[in-house]
Amino acid sequence: MHLTDKQLSSAQATAQLNKPQLVLGAKGKAVKELQKLLIHWGYCPTINGIFRQTTLEIVKAFQYRVFLKPAQQLSSAQATAQLNKPLLVLEAKGEAVEELQKLLNHWGYYLTIDGIFGQTTLEIVKAFQRRVFLKPDGIVGNLTWQALYIGSPNMPILQRGSKGQAVITLQETLQITGHYTERIDGDFGSITDAAVRSFQKDAGLVADGIVGSRTWYAMSKIFAAMGC
């Protein structure tokens, strides 16, 4: 059977792929296949065949990335509670630190997996936080854990007329890339709009001036390349 250009409903698509619908609590080979596919696209769930909360959050992140109905944004407290991860700081030890180090290795930061949150791990955590536009304080809490699992910034959608701290972050990043040379004022006006469109064009994105998940992700790669 050949698909036409007509958009399929999710039920039709699932039927034609002959795949079961998966929800929280599901188990089995289909869940393992899902988890392997998520790894293929740069996410890092554990391949255990169990559709737990961590897999759910990664699925939501992937859905947002491909412009399916996005998940409801979690507050930082909800994110930590649902992922059930401890707060980690310098000198912490144990399995959670090992998991943190494995996740950092997955995203291209190479460090020894020893379960000890030493100075090297601290500096790499700060580098990762900068990459996903979090405060680089080296404290692994709610938002940092969430970013480690989905691998991309959890930033708001911005466009002309937006204002605030997220716009400041955007302008600072565009200054680094050389697309914005004006004053950092947190106001998404015509100059910021032009800078965003220029960046999007250079990054091979649709130059629409809207800073969504794909644009934020493209900007996060700059920090990875700089190793900062």
N, C-alpha and C positions, 0 to 999 in steps of 0.2 A: 504494500500500500504506500502510495506517495503522498506526502503532505503538500497542500497547496499553500499559497501565500496568505490564505485566510487564517486569522489568528485562532488558535484552538483554546477552548476553555481548559482549565486545569484538569477537570475530570476527563475530557476527551484526550488530552495529552497523556495522562496517566494510563488510560485504556490502550492507546495506540503503542505506548512503550511497554505495555504489559508489566507494569511495576505496581506494587501495592502502595496504598497511601500509608505514610508513616507519621506517627504522632508521638508525643511524649509517653514513655513507658514501653514503646515497641521494642521487640528483640528479634534477633535472627540474622540470616545471611543478607537480607535486604538492607538492614541497618549497617552492617559491615561495609556493604558496597557504597552506601551513602557516605560513610565516614572516609572511605578511600578516595571517593570523588572530591570530597571537601579538601582532603590533603593535596590532591592534584592541583586544586585551584589556590593553594597557598595557605590554607587554614590548617590547624593542627589538633584535631580531636584524637582521643585515644581510640584505636580500632578494637572495640570489644563487643560489637554487636548489640549494644544497649543504648537506646535513645534516651539519654539522661538530660539534665538541665544544661550541661555544658554543650552537648551536641545541639540542643535546641537553640541556644544563643548563637552558635556558629551558623546554623541554618538561617536564622533571622538575618545575620550579617550578610550572608551570601545573597539572600533574597533582596536585601536593600541594594546590594552592589549591582544586581542585574535588573533593577527597577521593577521588581515585583512588589506587592503590598509590603511596605516596611514594617518592621516590628515596632511596637510601642517602646519609646525610649525609656530606659531604666534610670532611676535616680542612682547616684553612686552607692548609696546604702543598699538598695535593692540588688544592684549588680553583684556586690560582694556576698550578700546573703544567698543569692541564687547560685553563684559559683561555689559558695561555701569554702572560700579561701581565706587564710589568715593574713593579717597585716605583717609584712616583713620589713625589717630595718637592719642596719649594720650590726653584725655580730650574731644575727639569727642563725639557727642551725636546724637541720632535719630534712625530712622528705619534701616539705613544701619548698625549701630552698633548692633542692635537687630539681624539682619540677620547674621552678623559675629558671634555673640555669639551662635546662633542656630546651625550654621555650625560647630563651635568648639565643641559644645555638641555632635553633630552627630558623630564626630571623636573620641569621648571618653574623651574629656576634659570637666569637669563638672564645670560650673560657672553660676552665676545668670544672667538671661536674663532681663536686666534692661535698655538697650539702652545707657549705659554710659561706655565709654572706659576709665576705671580706671586702677589702677596699677595691679590688678589681671588679668584683660583681657590682659593687655600688656604682662605680664609674660607668659600667656598661648599662646598668639600669637607667642612669641619668641620660645616657646617649639615646636609648630606646624611647624614653619619655619625650625628649626633644623631637625625635622623629615623628611621634604621633601627636605632637602639639600639647603635651601635658606639662605641668610644672616640673622641671627637672630637679626634684628634691631627693631622689634616691629611695623614697619610701614606696614600697609596693603595696598599694591598697586597691580598693574597688576598681577605679578606672584603669589603673595600670594592668591589673589582672585581665580585665575585659579586653583591653587593647592587645595584650599578649596572645589571647586566644583568637581574636579576629584579624590581627595583623594590620589594621588600618585605623586611622584616626576616627574617633567618635565625635565629630564636629557638626555644628548646625549648618543647614543650607543657607548660604548668603547670596544676596543679589543687590542691585542698586536700591538704595534707600535703607539698607541694614546699617546698624550702628552698634558699637560696643566692643568688648574685649576680643571677641572672635574676629572682628574686622581688623583690629590692631594686629593680631597674630597673622592674619592674611597679608596685611600691608608689609609687615616686617619680613615675611617669607618672600614676598614679591620683590622686596629690596635686595634680598640675598641673590635672587635669580637675575637681578638687573632689569626687571620689568617695571619697577615702580621707583621713582626718584623724588617724590614729593614728601611733604610732612606726614608723619604718622599721627593721624587724628581720630581713628576709629570710625570714620564716616565713609560709607561706601557710595561715593559720588561718581561723577563722570570720569575722573582721572583713574580712580581705582577700577572702574568698569573696563576702561580701555586697557589697563594693565593686565587684568584677568583674562580678557579676550586674547591679548597678545601671548600670554603664557599658555593658554589652552591651545592656541594655534601651533605654537612651538612644540607642545607636548603631544600633538596629534589627536587632540580632543575636539569636540564640537565647540566652536568659539561663540558661546551664547551669553557669556558674562555671568552665568549662574554657577556658584561654587558649591557643588554637591559632592557626593562621596568620591566620584572618579577624579575630580579636580584636587580634592584634599589628598587623595592617595598619590596622585602624580607629584604633588608638592612634597609629600613625605619622603619620596625616593631621593630627593635632593639631599636631605640630611643623611640618608643611608650612604649615598655616594661620597659625601664629605667626611663620613666617619665621625660626625660630631654628636 
